[in-house]
């Protein structure tokens, strides 16, 4: 009984880390730059696909799975490729989806792109194996480490948390830099920021690409852990879960995002899956999404700033100039 609980907890830790990376990415894009990325899940899915195909090995004619660029790259090259693919896809989509389009229209465009991408992947068997997805993706270094299944789970969880810590420090540093202050100016007063000489389109594209890279990394980590990739698991609803977590915790506050991820994707969505089923099959899953929707509406009505609101950035006076 104890071993099953430790296995379950280590799995939740991995899911928490993957969702936290998603929250950090979206908070940088939306919380600091005002980019409403409703198509976030496609960048995560692209990174996951890239990591999967370069881990499975070449796809022969007799294979029951069809994919492109099959290879067997050593760890951690699949994760690096997943990060690069997420950034590259974000650059391509951003060039067309963020240029000269109003912010609310950008959100609609990105949502439509995610819906089109999902339908394309499900219909294209030669490239993506259709709705069947990919299975049998080997876990990195599992045979080399020679650990027990539980030991490997905790080792992988520690690896995911270490990457989360690095990304957390990176996005905080970026947000507090001059570049981050420029993002806030674009978010709050786009016309005023442009009149001061800031390139609004370039700043949004930059933050979009950085967020896409983090999304690709999170997708690579997830697919290497679960050993499968299915387009049905990358629907637009997953993006709204992360948005809900961000609003619950506090938009523009990275500690708030951490808290929101712990509450929404983990507490509200993952834990109920291990509770006894009630009613007809599928009722518990439906109730989870209803709860997520109600939580989002409640937080917008009762506390729109979130549990941990964004801190104000204060510009301190230059005392050296005053002394002179």
SVG drawing of the C-alpha trace seen along z (x, -y; Angstrom):
<svg xmlns="http://www.w3.org/2000/svg" viewBox="-25 -69 53 74">
<polyline fill="none" stroke="black" stroke-width="0.4" points="0.0,0.0 2.8,-2.4 4.7,-1.7 1.5,-2.5 1.2,-5.8 4.8,-6.8 4.4,-5.9 1.3,-8.0 2.9,-11.0 6.0,-10.9 3.7,-10.9 1.9,-14.0 5.2,-15.7 6.1,-15.2 2.7,-16.5 3.0,-19.5 6.4,-20.3 5.1,-20.1 2.1,-22.2 4.3,-24.7 6.5,-25.2 3.3,-25.9 2.1,-28.4 5.5,-30.2 5.5,-30.4 1.9,-31.7 2.5,-34.2 5.5,-35.6 3.4,-35.9 0.1,-37.1 1.0,-38.4 3.9,-40.6 3.3,-41.2 -0.4,-40.9 -0.3,-38.2 -3.4,-36.1 -2.1,-32.8 -5.1,-30.5 -3.1,-28.3 -0.5,-27.4 -1.1,-23.7 0.0,-23.3 3.6,-24.4 3.7,-22.0 2.4,-19.2 4.9,-20.1 7.8,-19.8 6.4,-16.5 6.2,-15.1 9.7,-16.2 11.1,-14.5 9.1,-11.3 10.2,-10.8 13.9,-11.3 13.6,-8.8 11.6,-6.0 14.1,-5.4 13.6,-5.2 10.1,-4.3 10.3,-1.4 7.7,-0.5 6.5,2.4 6.1,0.3 2.6,-0.1 3.5,-3.7 4.1,-6.4 6.1,-9.5 8.9,-11.7 12.5,-12.3 12.8,-9.1 16.0,-8.8 17.4,-7.5 19.2,-10.5 20.9,-10.2 19.7,-12.1 19.2,-15.1 19.2,-15.9 15.5,-15.1 14.6,-17.7 16.8,-20.3 15.2,-19.5 11.7,-19.8 12.7,-23.2 13.9,-24.4 10.8,-23.1 8.5,-24.9 10.5,-28.1 10.6,-27.8 6.9,-27.1 6.1,-30.0 8.3,-32.2 6.4,-31.2 3.0,-31.5 3.9,-34.8 5.1,-36.4 1.6,-36.0 -0.6,-36.0 0.9,-38.9 1.5,-41.4 -0.8,-44.4 -3.7,-42.6 -5.6,-43.8 -4.9,-42.0 -8.3,-40.4 -8.2,-39.3 -4.8,-37.7 -6.5,-35.5 -9.1,-34.4 -6.5,-33.8 -4.3,-31.6 -7.4,-29.6 -8.3,-28.9 -4.8,-27.9 -4.9,-25.4 -8.2,-23.9 -6.9,-23.6 -3.7,-22.0 -5.6,-19.4 -7.8,-18.4 -4.8,-18.3 -2.8,-16.0 -5.8,-13.7 -6.4,-13.3 -2.8,-13.0 -1.6,-9.4 1.7,-9.4 3.1,-12.3 1.6,-12.0 0.0,-8.5 -3.4,-10.1 -5.6,-9.9 -3.8,-6.8 -0.7,-8.8 2.6,-7.3 3.4,-4.7 6.4,-2.8 8.5,-6.0 11.4,-4.9 12.2,-6.7 15.6,-8.5 18.4,-6.7 16.1,-4.1 18.4,-1.2 21.6,-3.0 20.5,-4.1 19.4,-0.6 16.9,-1.9 13.7,-0.3 10.5,-1.7 9.8,-3.8 13.4,-5.0 13.3,-6.0 10.0,-7.8 11.6,-9.9 14.7,-10.5 12.7,-11.8 10.6,-13.9 13.8,-15.5 15.0,-16.2 11.7,-17.9 11.8,-20.0 15.4,-21.0 14.4,-22.3 11.5,-24.1 13.8,-25.9 16.1,-27.0 13.1,-28.2 11.6,-30.0 14.9,-31.9 15.2,-32.7 11.7,-34.1 12.0,-36.1 15.3,-37.6 13.8,-38.4 10.7,-40.0 12.8,-42.2 15.2,-43.3 14.8,-46.4 13.3,-44.1 10.7,-42.9 9.8,-46.5 9.4,-47.2 6.9,-44.3 4.9,-45.8 4.8,-49.1 3.5,-47.4 0.9,-45.5 -0.4,-48.5 -0.1,-51.4 0.7,-50.0 0.3,-53.4 2.4,-55.2 5.1,-52.5 5.2,-52.8 5.5,-56.6 8.6,-56.2 10.3,-54.2 9.6,-50.6 9.0,-48.1 5.7,-46.6 5.6,-43.8 9.2,-42.8 8.8,-42.6 5.6,-40.5 7.3,-38.2 10.3,-37.8 8.2,-36.8 6.1,-34.6 9.2,-32.6 10.6,-32.3 7.2,-31.1 7.1,-28.6 10.5,-27.3 9.4,-26.6 6.2,-25.0 8.2,-22.7 10.4,-21.7 7.4,-20.9 5.9,-18.8 9.2,-16.8 9.4,-16.2 5.8,-14.9 6.0,-12.6 9.3,-11.0 7.6,-10.3 4.3,-8.8 5.9,-7.1 3.0,-8.0 1.8,-10.9 -1.8,-11.3 -3.4,-14.3 -6.6,-13.7 -4.7,-14.7 -3.6,-18.1 -7.0,-19.8 -7.6,-23.5 -9.2,-22.8 -5.8,-22.0 -4.7,-25.6 -7.7,-27.0 -6.7,-24.9 -3.4,-26.7 -5.1,-30.0 -7.4,-29.2 -4.5,-28.3 -2.8,-31.6 -5.9,-33.7 -6.4,-31.8 -2.9,-32.3 -2.4,-35.8 -1.6,-37.0 1.9,-38.6 3.1,-36.9 5.2,-33.8 4.7,-32.6 1.0,-33.0 1.3,-30.9 3.0,-28.2 0.1,-28.2 -2.5,-28.2 -0.9,-25.2 -0.9,-23.3 -4.6,-24.0 -6.1,-23.7 -4.4,-21.1 -3.2,-19.0 -5.8,-19.3 -8.9,-19.8 -8.0,-17.6 -5.5,-15.0 -6.5,-13.9 -10.2,-13.2 -9.0,-10.6 -7.9,-8.4 -11.1,-8.7 -13.9,-6.1 -16.1,-6.6 -19.6,-8.0 -22.6,-7.7 -22.2,-6.6 -18.8,-6.2 -17.3,-9.6 -19.3,-11.6 -16.3,-12.3 -14.3,-13.6 -17.2,-15.9 -17.6,-17.2 -13.9,-18.1 -14.2,-20.4 -17.4,-22.0 -15.5,-22.7 -12.6,-24.3 -15.1,-26.6 -16.8,-27.6 -13.5,-28.3 -12.5,-30.6 -15.8,-32.5 -15.7,-32.8 -12.1,-34.2 -13.0,-36.7 -16.0,-37.9 -14.7,-37.8 -11.0,-38.4 -9.9,-39.2 -6.3,-40.0 -5.9,-36.4 -4.8,-35.0 -1.3,-36.6 -1.7,-39.8 1.0,-41.2 3.4,-43.5 3.8,-47.1 7.1,-47.9 8.4,-51.1 10.9,-53.4 13.3,-54.6 14.9,-58.0 18.5,-58.3 20.1,-59.7 23.5,-60.1 22.1,-62.7 20.3,-64.5 23.5,-64.7 25.3,-66.1"/>
</svg>
